[in-house]
Amino acid sequence: MQPRRVSARALQALREGVELDDGRTAPAKARQVAPGLLEITLREGRKRQVRRMIEAVGHRVVELERVAFGPLGLRGLAIGKSRLLKTAEVERLRRAAGRNAAP
């Protein structure tokens, strides 16, 4: 089965925010990288939000990969693994969240 292209209307809905059962989502950055392949950047994170947003515009998520968490890229981190953050990474997260650096 060929991947379906996502319509301009569906992409615009994702960019403006869609209505979910727990309220309207904040606007997201959304672009179609290839037929059936989207890149979405959220500024909020609700339970299964990406899946629910995609379903709200008439599509289904088959595979989902998180590539970053805020300013931190996840490249090189194996699935299901974690590591301690470096001090500089913690500071970047604090700045991204609009909080002052630790004393």
N, CA, C and O atoms as a printed pandas DataFrame, in Angstrom:
     atom_number atom_name residue_name chain_id  residue_number  x_coord  y_coord  z_coord
0              1         N          MET        A               1    0.843   -1.175    0.000
1              2        CA          MET        A               1    0.000    0.000    0.000
2              3         C          MET        A               1    0.892    1.243    0.000
3              4         O          MET        A               1    1.809    1.348    0.814
4              5         N          GLN        A               2    0.629    2.167   -0.895
5              6        CA          GLN        A               2    1.387    3.418   -1.006
6              7         C          GLN        A               2    1.017    4.362    0.139
7              8         O          GLN        A               2   -0.152    4.459    0.513
8              9         N          PRO        A               3    2.015    5.058    0.697
9             10        CA          PRO        A               3    1.694    6.065    1.720
10            11         C          PRO        A               3    0.841    7.174    1.124
11            12         O          PRO        A               3    1.065    7.605   -0.007
12            13         N          ARG        A               4   -0.130    7.626    1.891
13            14        CA          ARG        A               4   -1.025    8.707    1.454
14            15         C          ARG        A               4   -0.409   10.061    1.732
15            16         O          ARG        A               4    0.165   10.278    2.799
16            17         N          ARG        A               5   -0.521   10.963    0.792
17            18        CA          ARG        A               5   -0.111   12.347    1.030
18            19         C          ARG        A               5   -1.103   12.979    2.000
19            20         O          ARG        A               5   -2.288   12.647    2.007
20            21         N          VAL        A               6   -0.608   13.866    2.792
21            22        CA          VAL        A               6   -1.455   14.598    3.719
22            23         C          VAL        A               6   -1.847   15.896    3.024
23            24         O          VAL        A               6   -0.990   16.609    2.500
24            25         N          SER        A               7   -3.125   16.198    3.021
25            26        CA          SER        A               7   -3.612   17.376    2.294
26            27         C          SER        A               7   -3.117   18.671    2.927
27            28         O          SER        A               7   -2.762   18.718    4.104
28            29         N          ALA        A               8   -3.107   19.715    2.112
29            30        CA          ALA        A               8   -2.738   21.048    2.608
30            31         C          ALA        A               8   -3.701   21.475    3.716
31            32         O          ALA        A               8   -3.294   22.137    4.671
32            33         N          ARG        A               9   -4.944   21.106    3.595
33            34        CA          ARG        A               9   -5.956   21.441    4.612
34            35         C          ARG        A               9   -5.630   20.769    5.947
35            36         O          ARG        A               9   -5.742   21.392    7.003
36            37         N          ALA        A              10   -5.228   19.497    5.896
37            38        CA          ALA        A              10   -4.881   18.778    7.126
38            39         C          ALA        A              10   -3.630   19.377    7.766
39            40         O          ALA        A              10   -3.574   19.536    8.985
40            41         N          LEU        A              11   -2.634   19.709    6.958
41            42        CA          LEU        A              11   -1.418   20.334    7.483
42            43         C          LEU        A              11   -1.739   21.674    8.132
43            44         O          LEU        A              11   -1.206   21.998    9.193
44            45         N          GLN        A              12   -2.606   22.447    7.499
45            46        CA          GLN        A              12   -2.992   23.745    8.049
46            47         C          GLN        A              12   -3.715   23.571    9.381
47            48         O          GLN        A              12   -3.502   24.348   10.312
48            49         N          ALA        A              13   -4.562   22.560    9.472
49            50        CA          ALA        A              13   -5.265   22.290   10.731
50            51         C          ALA        A              13   -4.268   21.969   11.847
51            52         O          ALA        A              13   -4.420   22.447   12.971
52            53         N          LEU        A              14   -3.257   21.167   11.544
53            54        CA          LEU        A              14   -2.236   20.852   12.541
54            55         C          LEU        A              14   -1.496   22.118   12.968
55            56         O          LEU        A              14   -1.191   22.304   14.146
56            57         N          ARG        A              15   -1.216   22.975   12.005
57            58        CA          ARG        A              15   -0.494   24.227   12.296
58            59         C          ARG        A              15   -1.324   25.195   13.138
59            60         O          ARG        A              15   -0.773   25.989   13.901
60            61         N          GLU        A              16   -2.629   25.130   13.001
61            62        CA          GLU        A              16   -3.513   26.040   13.745
62            63         C          GLU        A              16   -3.949   25.459   15.083
63            64         O          GLU        A              16   -4.394   26.197   15.962
64            65         N          GLY        A              17   -3.826   24.152   15.245
65            66        CA          GLY        A              17   -4.306   23.466   16.440
66            67         C          GLY        A              17   -5.597   22.741   16.114
67            68         O          GLY        A              17   -6.448   23.260   15.392
68            69         N          VAL        A              18   -5.735   21.551   16.645
69            70        CA          VAL        A              18   -6.935   20.752   16.381
70            71         C          VAL        A              18   -7.670   20.477   17.687
71            72         O          VAL        A              18   -7.077   20.494   18.766
72            73         N          GLU        A              19   -8.941   20.228   17.572
73            74        CA          GLU        A              19   -9.778   19.951   18.740
74            75         C          GLU        A              19   -9.652   18.468   19.090
75            76         O          GLU        A              19   -9.913   17.602   18.255
76            77         N          LEU        A              20   -9.251   18.187   20.330
77            78        CA          LEU        A              20   -9.172   16.824   20.846
78            79         C          LEU        A              20  -10.158   16.685   21.991
79            80         O          LEU        A              20  -10.752   17.677   22.414
80            81         N          ASP        A              21  -10.344   15.483   22.498
81            82        CA          ASP        A              21  -11.300   15.271   23.577
82            83         C          ASP        A              21  -10.928   16.020   24.861
83            84         O          ASP        A              21  -11.791   16.256   25.707
84            85         N          ASP        A              22   -9.666   16.391   25.015
85            86        CA          ASP        A              22   -9.243   17.134   26.203
86            87         C          ASP        A              22   -8.935   18.602   25.890
87            88         O          ASP        A              22   -8.214   19.267   26.635
88            89         N          GLY        A              23   -9.483   19.088   24.793
89            90        CA          GLY        A              23   -9.326   20.495   24.436
90            91         C          GLY        A              23   -8.510   20.711   23.176
91            92         O          GLY        A              23   -7.932   19.778   22.618
92            93         N          ARG        A              24   -8.475   21.947   22.747
93            94        CA          ARG        A              24   -7.766   22.316   21.529
94            95         C          ARG        A              24   -6.262   22.289   21.778
95            96         O          ARG        A              24   -5.797   22.706   22.839
96            97         N          THR        A              25   -5.501   21.799   20.800
97            98        CA          THR        A              25   -4.049   21.783   20.920
98            99         C          THR        A              25   -3.482   23.146   20.558
99           100         O          THR        A              25   -4.112   23.928   19.847
100          101         N          ALA        A              26   -2.307   23.410   21.049
101          102        CA          ALA        A              26   -1.589   24.610   20.637
102          103         C          ALA        A              26   -1.153   24.412   19.182
103          104         O          ALA        A              26   -1.015   23.274   18.734
104          105         N          PRO        A              27   -0.940   25.480   18.456
105          106        CA          PRO        A              27   -0.446   25.333   17.083
106          107         C          PRO        A              27    0.872   24.558   17.058
107          108         O          PRO        A              27    1.695   24.686   17.964
108          109         N          ALA        A              28    1.058   23.769   16.029
109          110        CA          ALA        A              28    2.272   22.969   15.868
110          111         C          ALA        A              28    2.930   23.331   14.547
111          112         O          ALA        A              28    2.268   23.804   13.624
112          113         N          LYS        A              29    4.209   23.112   14.463
113          114        CA          LYS        A              29    4.880   23.204   13.166
114          115         C          LYS        A              29    4.663   21.854   12.507
115          116         O          LYS        A              29    4.904   20.819   13.128
116          117         N          ALA        A              30    4.220   21.846   11.276
117          118        CA          ALA        A              30    3.973   20.584   10.582
118          119         C          ALA        A              30    4.373   20.727    9.125
119          120         O          ALA        A              30    4.008   21.694    8.458
120          121         N          ARG        A              31    5.131   19.748    8.639
121          122        CA          ARG        A              31    5.484   19.742    7.221
122          123         C          ARG        A              31    5.548   18.311    6.731
123          124         O          ARG        A              31    5.881   17.388    7.475
124          125         N          GLN        A              32    5.222   18.152    5.468
125          126        CA          GLN        A              32    5.251   16.829    4.837
126          127         C          GLN        A              32    6.638   16.644    4.222
127          128         O          GLN        A              32    7.014   17.359    3.293
128          129         N          VAL        A              33    7.383   15.690    4.741
129          130        CA          VAL        A              33    8.735   15.418    4.265
130          131         C          VAL        A              33    8.682   14.570    3.000
131          132         O          VAL        A              33    9.477   14.758    2.079
132          133         N          ALA        A              34    7.740   13.638    2.969
133          134        CA          ALA        A              34    7.516   12.741    1.832
134          135         C          ALA        A              34    6.085   12.247    1.965
135          136         O          ALA        A              34    5.470   12.433    3.015
136          137         N          PRO        A              35    5.530   11.614    0.912
137          138        CA          PRO        A              35    4.163   11.086    1.062
138          139         C          PRO        A              35    4.078   10.169    2.282
139          140         O          PRO        A              35    4.833    9.204    2.404
140          141         N          GLY        A              36    3.154   10.485    3.173
141          142        CA          GLY        A              36    2.954    9.670    4.364
142          143         C          GLY        A              36    3.959    9.907    5.481
143          144         O          GLY        A              36    3.898    9.232    6.509
144          145         N          LEU        A              37    4.886   10.849    5.307
145          146        CA          LEU        A              37    5.901   11.121    6.324
146          147         C          LEU        A              37    5.837   12.589    6.727
147          148         O          LEU        A              37    6.085   13.479    5.914
148          149         N          LEU        A              38    5.499   12.831    8.000
149          150        CA          LEU        A              38    5.376   14.188    8.508
150          151         C          LEU        A              38    6.455   14.468    9.538
151          152         O          LEU        A              38    6.936   13.568   10.226
152          153         N          GLU        A              39    6.819   15.727    9.628
153          154        CA          GLU        A              39    7.673   16.211   10.706
154          155         C          GLU        A              39    6.829   17.206   11.498
155          156         O          GLU        A              39    6.342   18.194   10.949
156          157         N          ILE        A              40    6.661   16.940   12.779
157          158        CA          ILE        A              40    5.808   17.776   13.619
158          159         C          ILE        A              40    6.596   18.229   14.833
159          160         O          ILE        A              40    7.270   17.433   15.486
160          161         N          THR        A              41    6.504   19.519   15.128
161          162        CA          THR        A              41    7.153   20.090   16.309
162          163         C          THR        A              41    6.068   20.657   17.209
163          164         O          THR        A              41    5.296   21.528   16.807
164          165         N          LEU        A              42    6.025   20.148   18.432
165          166        CA          LEU        A              42    5.019   20.577   19.408
166          167         C          LEU        A              42    5.652   21.490   20.447
167          168         O          LEU        A              42    6.854   21.423   20.705
168          169         N          ARG        A              43    4.829   22.339   21.034
169          170        CA          ARG        A              43    5.269   23.193   22.141
170          171         C          ARG        A              43    4.594   22.755   23.443
171          172         O          ARG        A              43    4.765   23.387   24.485
172          173         N          GLU        A              44    3.840   21.684   23.369
173          174        CA          GLU        A              44    3.187   21.114   24.544
174          175         C          GLU        A              44    3.254   19.608   24.382
175          176         O          GLU        A              44    3.582   19.119   23.301
176          177         N          GLY        A              45    2.954   18.877   25.419
177          178        CA          GLY        A              45    3.000   17.429   25.303
178          179         C          GLY        A              45    1.920   16.767   26.125
179          180         O          GLY        A              45    2.040   16.646   27.345
180          181         N          ARG        A              46    0.879   16.344   25.465
181          182        CA          ARG        A              46   -0.195   15.607   26.142
182          183         C          ARG        A              46   -0.053   14.130   25.815
183          184         O          ARG        A              46    0.695   13.741   24.919
184          185         N          LYS        A              47   -0.783   13.324   26.559
185          186        CA          LYS        A              47   -0.745   11.878   26.352
186          187         C          LYS        A              47   -1.131   11.533   24.907
187          188         O          LYS        A              47   -2.219   11.876   24.445
188          189         N          ARG        A              48   -0.233   10.861   24.217
189          190        CA          ARG        A              48   -0.441   10.400   22.837
190          191         C          ARG        A              48   -0.904   11.528   21.909
191          192         O          ARG        A              48   -1.702   11.306   20.999
192          193         N          GLN        A              49   -0.399   12.726   22.148
193          194        CA          GLN        A              49   -0.882   13.892   21.418
194          195         C          GLN        A              49   -0.662   13.810   19.914
195          196         O          GLN        A              49   -1.574   14.112   19.143
196          197         N          VAL        A              50    0.510   13.415   19.488
197          198        CA          VAL        A              50    0.773   13.365   18.050
198          199         C          VAL        A              50   -0.182   12.382   17.382
199          200         O          VAL        A              50   -0.780   12.703   16.355
200          201         N          ARG        A              51   -0.329   11.212   17.944
201          202        CA          ARG        A              51   -1.240   10.213   17.362
202          203         C          ARG        A              51   -2.667   10.762   17.272
203          204         O          ARG        A              51   -3.343   10.608   16.255
204          205         N          ARG        A              52   -3.105   11.400   18.348
205          206        CA          ARG        A              52   -4.477   11.914   18.367
206          207         C          ARG        A              52   -4.662   13.072   17.390
207          208         O          ARG        A              52   -5.715   13.194   16.764
208          209         N          MET        A              53   -3.645   13.918   17.257
209          210        CA          MET        A              53   -3.744   15.025   16.295
210          211         C          MET        A              53   -3.832   14.500   14.862
211          212         O          MET        A              53   -4.633   14.987   14.063
212          213         N          ILE        A              54   -3.012   13.515   14.547
213          214        CA          ILE        A              54   -3.009   12.954   13.195
214          215         C          ILE        A              54   -4.350   12.280   12.913
215          216         O          ILE        A              54   -4.888   12.410   11.814
216          217         N          GLU        A              55   -4.888   11.569   13.884
217          218        CA          GLU        A              55   -6.205   10.941   13.710
218          219         C          GLU        A              55   -7.287   11.998   13.520
219          220         O          GLU        A              55   -8.229   11.789   12.755
220          221         N          ALA        A              56   -7.160   13.130   14.209
221          222        CA          ALA        A              56   -8.165   14.194   14.105
222          223         C          ALA        A              56   -8.235   14.787   12.701
223          224         O          ALA        A              56   -9.262   15.344   12.312
224          225         N          VAL        A              57   -7.150   14.671   11.943
225          226        CA          VAL        A              57   -7.160   15.192   10.558
226          227         C          VAL        A              57   -7.321   14.061    9.534
227          228         O          VAL        A              57   -7.084   14.257    8.342
228          229         N          GLY        A              58   -7.728   12.869   10.014
229          230        CA          GLY        A              58   -8.092   11.788    9.108
230          231         C          GLY        A              58   -6.991   10.837    8.684
231          232         O          GLY        A              58   -7.119   10.168    7.658
232          233         N          HIS        A              59   -5.921   10.762    9.444
233          234        CA          HIS        A              59   -4.827    9.845    9.113
234          235         C          HIS        A              59   -4.518    8.967   10.314
235          236         O          HIS        A              59   -5.098    9.137   11.386
236          237         N          ARG        A              60   -3.604    8.032   10.126
237          238        CA          ARG        A              60   -3.234    7.099   11.185
238          239         C          ARG        A              60   -1.716    7.059   11.284
239          240         O          ARG        A              60   -1.023    7.032   10.266
240          241         N          VAL        A              61   -1.195    7.054   12.517
241          242        CA          VAL        A              61    0.244    6.949   12.739
242          243         C          VAL        A              61    0.619    5.474   12.721
243          244         O          VAL        A              61    0.055    4.671   13.465
244          245         N          VAL        A              62    1.568    5.126   11.875
245          246        CA          VAL        A              62    2.055    3.755   11.796
246          247         C          VAL        A              62    3.353    3.626   12.590
247          248         O          VAL        A              62    3.593    2.609   13.241
248          249         N          GLU        A              63    4.172    4.646   12.531
249          250        CA          GLU        A              63    5.452    4.649   13.234
250          251         C          GLU        A              63    5.724    6.072   13.721
251          252         O          GLU        A              63    5.445    7.044   13.020
252          253         N          LEU        A              64    6.267    6.176   14.922
253          254        CA          LEU        A              64    6.508    7.480   15.518
254          255         C          LEU        A              64    7.902    7.490   16.122
255          256         O          LEU        A              64    8.273    6.574   16.857
256          257         N          GLU        A              65    8.669    8.519   15.816
257          258        CA          GLU        A              65   10.027    8.628   16.348
258          259         C          GLU        A              65   10.245   10.029   16.903
259          260         O          GLU        A              65   10.100   11.017   16.183
260          261         N          ARG        A              66   10.590   10.113   18.178
261          262        CA          ARG        A              66   10.944   11.402   18.789
262          263         C          ARG        A              66   12.414   11.632   18.469
263          264         O          ARG        A              66   13.257   10.773   18.727
264          265         N          VAL        A              67   12.712   12.784   17.912
265          266        CA          VAL        A              67   14.097   13.082   17.542
266          267         C          VAL        A              67   14.730   14.137   18.436
267          268         O          VAL        A              67   15.946   14.331   18.407
268          269         N          ALA        A              68   13.911   14.819   19.230
269          270        CA          ALA        A              68   14.445   15.833   20.140
270          271         C          ALA        A              68   13.482   16.037   21.296
271          272         O          ALA        A              68   12.291   15.739   21.203
272          273         N          PHE        A              69   14.027   16.547   22.378
273          274        CA          PHE        A              69   13.233   16.964   23.523
274          275         C          PHE        A              69   13.692   18.375   23.822
275          276         O          PHE        A              69   14.766   18.580   24.387
276          277         N          GLY        A              70   12.876   19.352   23.440
277          278        CA          GLY        A              70   13.290   20.746   23.569
278          279         C          GLY        A              70   14.556   20.968   22.758
279          280         O          GLY        A              70   14.626   20.565   21.597
280          281         N          PRO        A              71   15.552   21.601   23.353
281          282        CA          PRO        A              71   16.777   21.881   22.621
282          283         C          PRO        A              71   17.742   20.698   22.555
283          284         O          PRO        A              71   18.830   20.826   21.993
284          285         N          LEU        A              72   17.366   19.560   23.113
285          286        CA          LEU        A              72   18.252   18.407   23.159
286          287         C          LEU        A              72   17.909   17.397   22.073
287          288         O          LEU        A              72   16.806   16.852   22.056
288          289         N          GLY        A              73   18.836   17.149   21.178
289          290        CA          GLY        A              73   18.655   16.113   20.164
290          291         C          GLY        A              73   18.823   14.747   20.790
291          292         O          GLY        A              73   19.559   14.591   21.763
292          293         N          LEU        A              74   18.152   13.769   20.243
293          294        CA          LEU        A              74   18.212   12.417   20.802
294          295         C          LEU        A              74   19.007   11.451   19.926
295          296         O          LEU        A              74   19.043   10.251   20.200
296          297         N          ARG        A              75   19.635   11.959   18.887
297          298        CA          ARG        A              75   20.431   11.123   17.990
298          299         C          ARG        A              75   21.520   10.414   18.799
299          300         O          ARG        A              75   22.197   11.037   19.616
300          301         N          GLY        A              76   21.681    9.135   18.573
301          302        CA          GLY        A              76   22.704    8.357   19.264
302          303         C          GLY        A              76   22.229    7.707   20.549
303          304         O          GLY        A              76   22.949    6.893   21.128
304          305         N          LEU        A              77   21.042    8.045   21.006
305          306        CA          LEU        A              77   20.496    7.441   22.219
306          307         C          LEU        A              77   19.621    6.259   21.798
307          308         O          LEU        A              77   18.628    6.439   21.093
308          309         N          ALA        A              78   19.982    5.079   22.223
309          310        CA          ALA        A              78   19.254    3.869   21.827
310          311         C          ALA        A              78   17.819    3.897   22.360
311          312         O          ALA        A              78   17.543    4.481   23.408
312          313         N          ILE        A              79   16.922    3.260   21.624
313          314        CA          ILE        A              79   15.518    3.174   22.024
314          315         C          ILE        A              79   15.421    2.562   23.418
315          316         O          ILE        A              79   16.026    1.528   23.700
316          317         N          GLY        A              80   14.646    3.223   24.290
317          318        CA          GLY        A              80   14.428    2.729   25.642
318          319         C          GLY        A              80   15.552    3.029   26.619
319          320         O          GLY        A              80   15.474    2.631   27.781
320          321         N          LYS        A              81   16.590    3.718   26.180
321          322        CA          LYS        A              81   17.729    4.011   27.044
322          323         C          LYS        A              81   17.678    5.450   27.537
323          324         O          LYS        A              81   16.959    6.279   26.980
324          325         N          SER        A              82   18.427    5.736   28.558
325          326        CA          SER        A              82   18.524    7.080   29.100
326          327         C          SER        A              82   19.973    7.338   29.486
327          328         O          SER        A              82   20.802    6.427   29.485
328          329         N          ARG        A              83   20.262    8.577   29.812
329          330        CA          ARG        A              83   21.589    8.937   30.298
330          331         C          ARG        A              83   21.448   10.187   31.154
331          332         O          ARG        A              83   20.443   10.893   31.067
332          333         N          LEU        A              84   22.436   10.455   31.967
333          334        CA          LEU        A              84   22.440   11.666   32.773
334          335         C          LEU        A              84   22.715   12.859   31.869
335          336         O          LEU        A              84   23.500   12.768   30.925
336          337         N          LEU        A              85   22.064   13.974   32.164
337          338        CA          LEU        A              85   22.302   15.190   31.396
338          339         C          LEU        A              85   23.546   15.888   31.901
339          340         O          LEU        A              85   23.872   15.834   33.087
340          341         N          LYS        A              86   24.235   16.545   30.980
341          342        CA          LYS        A              86   25.381   17.377   31.346
342          343         C          LYS        A              86   24.837   18.689   31.898
343          344         O          LYS        A              86   23.700   19.067   31.614
344          345         N          THR        A              87   25.639   19.367   32.672
345          346        CA          THR        A              87   25.228   20.639   33.265
346          347         C          THR        A              87   24.766   21.618   32.193
347          348         O          THR        A              87   23.750   22.291   32.370
348          349         N          ALA        A              88   25.491   21.708   31.094
349          350        CA          ALA        A              88   25.124   22.631   30.008
350          351         C          ALA        A              88   23.768   22.266   29.407
351          352         O          ALA        A              88   23.012   23.155   29.015
352          353         N          GLU        A              89   23.450   20.984   29.330
353          354        CA          GLU        A              89   22.151   20.552   28.788
354          355         C          GLU        A              89   21.016   20.945   29.723
355          356         O          GLU        A              89   19.952   21.363   29.266
356          357         N          VAL        A              90   21.234   20.816   31.016
357          358        CA          VAL        A              90   20.222   21.223   31.996
358          359         C          VAL        A              90   19.968   22.722   31.868
359          360         O          VAL        A              90   18.820   23.165   31.906
360          361         N          GLU        A              91   21.028   23.494   31.716
361          362        CA          GLU        A              91   20.881   24.943   31.557
362          363         C          GLU        A              91   20.119   25.286   30.284
363          364         O          GLU        A              91   19.289   26.195   30.291
364          365         N          ARG        A              92   20.387   24.576   29.195
365          366        CA          ARG        A              92   19.654   24.812   27.935
366          367         C          ARG        A              92   18.179   24.513   28.110
367          368         O          ARG        A              92   17.336   25.255   27.604
368          369         N          LEU        A              93   17.848   23.443   28.817
369          370        CA          LEU        A              93   16.445   23.109   29.077
370          371         C          LEU        A              93   15.786   24.190   29.926
371          372         O          LEU        A              93   14.649   24.580   29.660
372          373         N          ARG        A              94   16.484   24.670   30.933
373          374        CA          ARG        A              94   15.929   25.733   31.777
374          375         C          ARG        A              94   15.664   26.993   30.960
375          376         O          ARG        A              94   14.612   27.618   31.098
376          377         N          ARG        A              95   16.612   27.362   30.117
377          378        CA          ARG        A              95   16.420   28.554   29.276
378          379         C          ARG        A              95   15.251   28.356   28.318
379          380         O          ARG        A              95   14.455   29.271   28.107
380          381         N          ALA        A              96   15.148   27.167   27.742
381          382        CA          ALA        A              96   14.051   26.895   26.810
382          383         C          ALA        A              96   12.704   26.953   27.505
383          384         O          ALA        A              96   11.699   27.306   26.888
384          385         N          ALA        A              97   12.678   26.606   28.792
385          386        CA          ALA        A              97   11.441   26.640   29.569
386          387         C          ALA        A              97   11.164   28.029   30.122
387          388         O          ALA        A              97   10.133   28.252   30.758
388          389         N          GLY        A              98   12.084   28.972   29.881
389          390        CA          GLY        A              98   11.897   30.328   30.365
390          391         C          GLY        A              98   12.236   30.510   31.826
391          392         O          GLY        A              98   11.760   31.443   32.473
392          393         N          ARG        A              99   13.056   29.622   32.342
393          394        CA          ARG        A              99   13.463   29.708   33.747
394          395         C          ARG        A              99   14.907   30.154   33.818
395          396         O          ARG        A              99   15.706   29.861   32.929
396          397         N          ASN        A             100   15.228   30.851   34.863
397          398        CA          ASN        A             100   16.599   31.295   35.065
398          399         C          ASN        A             100   17.496   30.105   35.371
399          400         O          ASN        A             100   17.035   29.065   35.843
400          401         N          ALA        A             101   18.763   30.271   35.101
401          402        CA          ALA        A             101   19.740   29.227   35.408
402          403         C          ALA        A             101   19.769   28.971   36.918
403          404         O          ALA        A             101   19.399   29.831   37.717
404          405         N          ALA        A             102   20.212   27.786   37.282
405          406        CA          ALA        A             102   20.298   27.421   38.700
406          407         C          ALA        A             102   21.302   28.324   39.399
407          408         O          ALA        A             102   22.258   28.778   38.770
408          409         N          PRO        A             103   21.107   28.596   40.689
409          410        CA          PRO        A             103   22.026   29.471   41.443
410          411         C          PRO        A             103   23.399   28.842   41.597
411          412         O          PRO        A             103   24.288   29.441   42.203
